[in-house]
Amino acid sequence: MAVTVENLEKLERKMTLTLPLNALQSEVNSRLKKMARTVKMDGFRPGKVPMSVVAQRYAYSVNYEVMNEQVGNAFAAATSEAKLRVVGRPTITEKDASSEGELTFDAVFEVYPDVKIADLATAEVEKVSTEVTDAAIEKTLDILRKQRRTFAERAADEPAQDGDRATIDFEGKIDGETFAGGKAEGFQFLVGEGQMLKEFEDAVRGMKSGESKTFPLNFPAEYHGKDVAGKQADFLVTLNKLEAAQLPEVDDAFAASLGIVEGTAEALRADIRINLEREVKSRLMARNKAAAMDALVAIAELDVPNASVQAELERLIEKARADLKQRGLKDAEKADIPEDLFRPQAEKRVRLGLVVAELVMSNELQVKPEQLKAHIDEMAASYEKPEDVVRWYLSDSSRLADVEAVVIENNVTDFILSKAKVSDKAISFDELMAQQN
C-alpha cells in the first residue's frame, strides 16, 4: 500500500490510499462463499444455492462492506505509521483516475494541534477570597425565619409596610382599554419583596385597608409581556386586606423545628456556618478555577480543530433541546436551534480542553487514587450516610469519570496558581453569593 500525505489548511490533511483490486475481490469472493453455505432462498435447499445466484443477490452489499472495511483499515494503518493523531472521522472519496488493477482514495481529515504554552510565570490571575461573617449567618437566619413566618391582620388605620401581605383588587388600562393580565381580584403579594414592579409596590406601600388609589405605571422595554412592554398603563388598586408578618424567634424551639439534633439556637448557628463555609468554598473554587483557566488559555497558542468544535456544537444543541423538552415544549427534539448561538461557547470549550490536556500531560497532573478518594469523601461528608454516597460513586465508572475530571481541573488550577502572578482580592460575602455559578 502506497501512502502520501498532503498538508492543507491549518490542521487539515489529505492522504491518498491505494488498494489492490485483487485483494478486495478475493475478500469479497471469500465472504460470498461463506454466505452460500447458510443462505436461504426460495427454490433451493440450504447450502445448495448456486454461487452465481448468491453473487447476483448479495455481491453489491458485500462489496460495499469489504470496501469500507479495507479502506478504514488502510487509513488506520497509514495514520498510525505516520504518527498522526486524527480528530473526528475522515471524509473519504474514490478518485476517478486509478491505475489499472487498483483503487485510489483521498482521505481528508484533521489532526490534533501542537499546543504551545508560554511560561506560566507570565500569566496573571486574580484570586478572590471571602469570609463567612456573623452578619452572613444572621442574614441566613432571617431567610429561614421568613420561610416560616405567619401573618396577622393589621388594624384598619395601619399603613402597608415592607414585608406585609397585601390582598388587592386591581385593574390596569392602556389607552383606556384593559389589557390581558391587567386585572385581578383577591390577588396577594408581599410588599417590598420584588414580586411586583417597583412602581406598583411604591403605590401600595402606605395604603390602608379599604383604600383605593389610581396611579400611572411604566412597563420596562424588556418586560416579559411583549404586548405591554415599553408602554404606560393607568392602574386602579383597592387594598382589601393587610397582614403583618410574624417572624419566629431564633430560639431552641426554632432550632428543633429545623431538625437540629442538639435543638439549640447555638447549634443552629454553628450548622449554618458549616453549610455557608462549604458553599463559599465551592463558589470560590469555581471562580478562581475559571480565572486560572482563562489565564492559561490566554498564554497558549493553537489552532482549534473544526471537527472537535462541530462535535461540541452538536452536544450543546442536544442538551438545549433536552432542556426545552424538560420544560414541556412540544417537539423540542426537533427545535431549530442555530449553531451560531453556541459556536463561541463550543470553540472556547474545545480550546480549553486541548490546553488543559497538554498541561496535564507535560506536568504529570493526572489524578492520584488518594486524591480521588479524598474528593469523594469530602462530597459525601454533607450527607446523613456518607458511606452510602461513597459506595454510590464507586459503583459506577461514569460517575467516577466525572469526579476524576473535577480533580484534574483542581490539579491544573493549583498548578497554575503556584506558577502565575497571583493578585489576591477580598470580596464581600454578599458579592460572592450574588454571582451565578
C-alpha positions in Angstrom: 0.0 0.0 0.0 1.4 3.3 -1.1 0.6 6.4 1.1 1.1 10.1 0.6 0.1 12.9 2.9 -0.5 16.5 1.9 -0.8 19.4 4.3 -3.9 21.5 3.5 -5.1 24.5 5.6 -4.0 24.6 9.2 -4.9 21.2 10.7 -6.4 19.7 7.6 -4.6 16.9 5.9 -5.2 14.8 2.7 -4.0 11.3 2.5 -4.0 9.2 -0.7 -4.7 5.5 -0.2 -4.1 2.9 -2.9 -5.6 -0.6 -2.6 -5.1 -3.6 -5.0 -8.3 -4.7 -6.7 -7.3 -8.4 -6.5 -7.1 -8.3 -2.7 -10.5 -6.6 -2.4 -12.1 -9.1 -4.9 -10.5 -12.1 -3.1 -12.1 -11.0 0.2 -15.5 -10.4 -1.5 -15.4 -13.9 -3.0 -14.4 -15.4 0.3 -17.4 -13.9 2.1 -19.8 -14.8 -0.7 -18.6 -18.5 -0.5 -19.1 -18.5 3.3 -22.5 -16.9 2.9 -23.5 -19.6 0.3 -23.2 -22.3 2.9 -26.0 -21.0 5.0 -28.1 -18.6 2.9 -31.8 -19.5 2.4 -33.5 -18.7 -0.9 -36.8 -19.9 -2.3 -36.4 -22.9 -4.6 -33.1 -24.1 -3.1 -32.2 -26.2 -0.2 -29.9 -24.5 2.5 -26.3 -24.7 1.3 -27.3 -25.6 -2.2 -27.8 -22.1 -3.7 -25.5 -21.7 -6.7 -22.7 -19.2 -6.3 -23.9 -17.2 -9.3 -27.3 -16.7 -7.7 -25.7 -15.7 -4.3 -23.4 -13.3 -6.1 -26.2 -11.8 -8.1 -28.2 -11.2 -4.9 -25.5 -10.1 -2.4 -22.4 -9.1 -4.4 -23.2 -5.4 -4.2 -23.7 -5.2 -0.4 -20.7 -7.5 0.3 -18.5 -5.4 -2.0 -19.6 -2.2 -0.2 -19.0 -3.8 3.2 -15.5 -5.0 2.2 -14.6 -1.7 0.6 -15.5 0.3 3.7 -13.6 -2.1 5.9 -10.5 -2.3 3.8 -10.3 1.5 3.3 -10.9 2.0 7.0 -8.2 -0.4 7.9 -5.8 1.1 5.4 -6.5 4.6 6.8 -5.9 3.5 10.4 -2.7 1.7 9.5 -1.4 4.7 7.5 -2.1 7.3 10.1 -0.6 5.1 12.8 2.6 4.6 10.7 2.7 8.4 10.1 2.1 9.0 13.8 -0.9 11.3 13.0 -3.4 11.9 15.8 -6.7 12.2 13.9 -9.6 14.3 15.1 -13.1 13.0 14.2 -13.9 11.0 11.1 -12.2 11.4 7.7 -14.1 12.3 4.5 -13.1 9.5 2.1 -13.8 9.7 -1.7 -12.7 7.5 -4.5 -10.6 9.1 -7.2 -11.8 8.9 -10.8 -8.3 8.2 -12.1 -7.0 5.0 -10.7 -4.2 2.8 -12.1 -5.2 -0.5 -13.6 -5.6 -3.2 -11.0 -6.0 -0.9 -8.1 -8.4 1.7 -6.5 -7.2 5.0 -5.2 -9.0 7.1 -2.5 -8.5 10.5 -1.0 -9.0 10.8 2.8 -9.4 14.4 4.1 -9.2 14.8 7.8 -8.0 17.0 10.7 -5.2 16.3 13.2 -4.8 17.4 16.8 -2.9 20.7 17.0 0.5 21.3 18.6 -0.3 23.3 21.8 2.3 25.8 22.8 2.0 27.2 26.3 4.2 30.1 27.3 5.9 30.4 30.7 3.2 30.3 33.3 5.1 32.9 35.3 3.9 35.4 32.7 0.2 34.6 33.4 -1.8 36.9 35.6 -4.6 35.6 37.8 -6.9 37.4 40.2 -7.6 35.1 43.2 -10.6 36.1 45.3 -11.4 35.3 48.9 -14.1 36.0 51.4 -15.1 35.0 55.0 -18.3 33.8 56.5 -19.2 36.6 58.9 -21.6 36.7 61.8 -23.7 39.1 59.6 -23.9 36.4 56.9 -25.2 33.9 59.5 -27.8 36.3 60.7 -28.9 37.1 57.2 -29.4 33.3 56.6 -31.3 33.1 59.8 -33.6 35.9 58.6 -34.3 33.9 55.4 -35.1 30.8 57.4 -37.4 32.9 59.6 -39.2 34.4 56.6 -39.8 30.9 55.2 -41.7 30.0 58.4 -43.4 33.3 59.0 -47.1 33.7 59.8 -49.4 36.6 59.2 -51.8 38.6 61.4 -54.3 41.2 60.1 -53.3 44.8 60.7 -55.6 47.4 62.2 -57.6 49.4 59.8 -55.6 52.6 60.4 -52.1 50.9 59.9 -50.4 51.6 56.6 -48.8 48.9 54.4 -45.1 48.3 55.1 -42.4 46.2 53.5 -42.9 42.5 54.5 -46.7 42.9 54.7 -49.0 40.6 52.8 -51.5 42.7 50.8 -54.7 41.3 49.3 -55.8 43.6 46.5 -58.1 44.1 43.5 -56.5 45.9 40.6 -57.2 46.9 37.0 -54.8 48.4 34.5 -55.7 50.1 31.3 -53.6 51.3 28.3 -55.3 54.0 26.2 -58.5 53.4 28.2 -58.6 49.6 27.4 -58.0 46.8 29.9 -55.2 44.6 28.7 -54.6 40.9 29.1 -53.4 40.0 32.6 -54.0 43.6 33.8 -57.0 42.8 36.0 -57.4 40.6 39.1 -59.4 40.3 42.3 -58.2 38.9 45.7 -54.6 39.0 44.5 -52.0 38.6 47.2 -48.4 39.7 47.2 -45.7 40.6 49.7 -44.9 44.3 49.7 -41.2 45.2 49.1 -40.0 41.8 48.1 -39.8 42.4 44.3 -42.9 40.3 43.4 -44.4 43.3 41.6 -42.8 46.1 39.6 -41.3 48.8 41.8 -43.8 51.5 40.8 -46.6 49.1 41.7 -45.1 48.4 45.1 -44.4 52.1 45.8 -48.1 52.8 45.1 -49.4 50.2 47.6 -46.8 51.0 50.3 -48.5 53.3 52.8 -52.1 52.4 51.8 -54.6 51.3 54.4 -57.2 48.6 54.3 -60.3 49.7 52.3 -58.4 52.5 50.4 -58.3 52.8 46.6 -55.7 54.6 44.5 -55.0 55.3 40.9 -51.5 55.7 39.5 -49.5 55.5 36.3 -47.1 52.7 35.7 -44.4 52.5 33.0 -43.7 48.9 31.8 -40.0 48.4 31.1 -39.0 48.0 27.5 -37.6 44.5 28.4 -40.8 43.4 30.2 -41.7 39.8 29.5 -45.2 40.7 28.4 -44.5 41.9 24.8 -48.0 43.5 24.4 -47.3 46.0 27.2 -43.5 46.3 27.2 -42.4 49.9 27.0 -45.9 51.3 27.4 -47.6 53.3 30.2 -50.7 52.0 31.9 -53.1 53.6 34.4 -53.9 51.4 37.4 -56.7 51.4 39.9 -55.8 49.4 43.1 -58.1 48.7 46.1 -56.4 47.3 49.2 -58.9 44.7 50.7 -56.8 43.2 53.4 -53.4 43.9 55.0 -51.5 41.4 57.1 -48.3 42.0 59.1 -45.6 39.3 59.1 -44.9 37.5 62.3 -41.4 36.0 62.3 -40.5 33.2 64.7 -37.9 33.9 67.4 -34.5 32.3 67.0 -34.6 30.0 70.0 -34.3 26.4 70.9 -37.8 25.6 69.6 -37.0 27.2 66.2 -33.7 25.2 66.0 -35.6 21.9 66.8 -38.2 22.7 64.1 -35.3 22.9 61.6 -34.1 19.4 62.5 -31.1 20.5 64.5 -30.2 17.4 66.6 -28.9 19.4 69.6 -32.1 21.5 69.5 -30.4 24.8 70.5 -30.0 28.2 68.8 -26.2 28.0 69.2 -26.1 24.6 67.4 -28.3 26.1 64.6 -25.9 29.0 64.1 -23.0 26.5 64.1 -24.8 24.3 61.5 -25.5 27.4 59.3 -21.8 28.4 59.5 -20.7 24.9 58.4 -23.1 25.0 55.4 -22.1 28.5 54.4 -18.4 27.7 54.6 -19.0 24.7 52.4 -20.9 26.8 49.9 -18.3 29.6 50.0 -15.5 27.2 49.4 -17.3 25.8 46.4 -18.0 29.2 44.9 -14.5 30.5 45.5 -13.1 27.4 43.9 -15.3 27.8 40.8 -14.5 31.4 40.4 -10.7 31.0 40.9 -10.7 28.0 38.7 -12.3 30.0 35.9 -9.8 32.8 36.3 -6.9 30.4 36.3 -8.2 28.6 33.1 -8.7 32.0 31.4 -5.2 33.0 32.2 -3.9 29.6 30.9 -5.7 29.9 27.6 -4.5 33.5 27.2 -0.9 32.4 27.0 -1.5 29.3 24.8 -1.1 29.1 21.0 -3.0 26.5 19.0 -5.3 26.0 16.1 -8.8 24.6 17.0 -9.9 21.5 15.1 -13.2 22.2 13.3 -14.3 18.6 13.9 -14.0 19.0 17.6 -15.9 22.2 17.5 -18.7 20.6 15.5 -18.9 17.7 17.9 -19.2 20.1 20.8 -21.8 22.2 19.0 -23.9 19.1 18.4 -23.6 18.1 22.1 -24.6 21.6 23.3 -27.6 21.8 20.9 -28.8 18.3 22.0 -28.5 19.5 25.6 -30.5 22.6 24.8 -33.2 20.5 23.2 -33.3 18.2 26.2 -33.7 21.3 28.5 -36.6 22.5 26.3 -38.3 19.1 26.4 -38.0 19.1 30.2 -39.8 22.4 30.3 -42.6 20.9 28.4 -42.0 22.4 24.9 -43.8 20.3 22.2 -41.5 18.6 19.7 -38.5 20.0 21.5 -36.3 17.3 19.9 -36.9 18.9 16.5 -36.4 22.5 17.6 -34.4 24.5 15.1 -31.5 25.9 17.1 -28.9 27.9 15.2 -25.4 26.7 15.6 -24.0 30.2 15.8 -25.8 30.6 19.1 -23.4 28.1 20.7 -20.3 28.4 18.5 -18.3 30.8 20.7 -19.0 28.5 23.7 -18.1 25.4 21.8 -14.8 26.9 20.5 -13.9 28.1 24.0 -14.6 24.7 25.5 -12.6 22.8 22.8 -9.7 25.3 23.1 -9.6 25.0 26.9 -9.8 21.2 26.8 -6.8 20.9 24.5 -4.7 23.3 26.5 -5.6 21.6 29.8 -4.8 18.2 28.3 -1.4 19.4 27.2 -0.6 20.9 30.6 -1.7 17.7 32.4 0.4 15.5 30.2 3.5 17.7 30.2 3.4 18.2 34.0 2.1 14.8 35.2 -1.1 16.3 36.8 -3.1 13.2 36.4 -5.4 12.1 39.2 -3.8 10.1 42.0 -6.0 7.4 43.8 -5.7 9.2 47.1 -6.9 12.5 45.5 -10.0 10.8 44.0 -10.9 9.2 47.4 -10.4 12.4 49.3 -12.6 14.3 46.9 -15.4 11.7 47.1 -15.1 11.6 50.9 -15.4 15.4 51.0 -18.6 15.4 48.8 -20.1 12.6 50.9 -19.4 14.3 54.2 -22.5 16.6 54.0 -24.9 13.7 53.7 -26.6 11.7 56.5 -24.9 8.5 55.5 -21.6 9.3 53.8 -20.6 5.7 53.3 -23.7 5.1 51.1 -22.7 8.1 48.9 -19.1 6.9 48.6 -20.4 3.5 47.6 -22.7 5.1 45.0 -19.8 6.9 43.3 -17.5 3.9 43.4 -20.2 1.6 41.9 -20.4 3.5 38.5 -17.5 4.1 36.2 -19.2 7.2 34.5 -19.7 8.8 37.9 -16.1 8.1 38.8 -15.0 9.7 35.5 -17.0 12.8 36.3 -15.2 13.1 39.7 -11.9 12.4 38.1 -12.4 15.3 35.6 -13.1 17.7 38.5 -10.0 16.6 40.4 -7.9 17.0 37.3 -9.2 20.6 36.9 -8.4 21.2 40.6 -4.8 19.9 40.0 -4.5 22.2 37.0 -5.8 25.2 38.9 -3.4 24.6 41.8 -0.5 24.2 39.4 -1.4 27.5 37.6 -1.8 29.4 40.8 1.6 28.1 42.1 3.4 29.4 39.0 1.5 32.5 37.9 1.5 36.1 39.0 -1.4 36.0 41.5 -3.1 39.1 42.9 -5.3 38.5 45.9 -8.6 40.3 46.2 -11.0 40.1 49.2 -14.7 40.4 48.2 -17.8 40.5 50.4 -19.8 37.5 51.2 -22.9 39.1 49.5 -20.9 39.8 46.3 -19.8 36.2 46.1 -23.2 34.8 46.8 -24.9 37.1 44.2 -22.8 35.6 41.4 -24.2 32.9 39.2 -22.2 29.6 39.4 
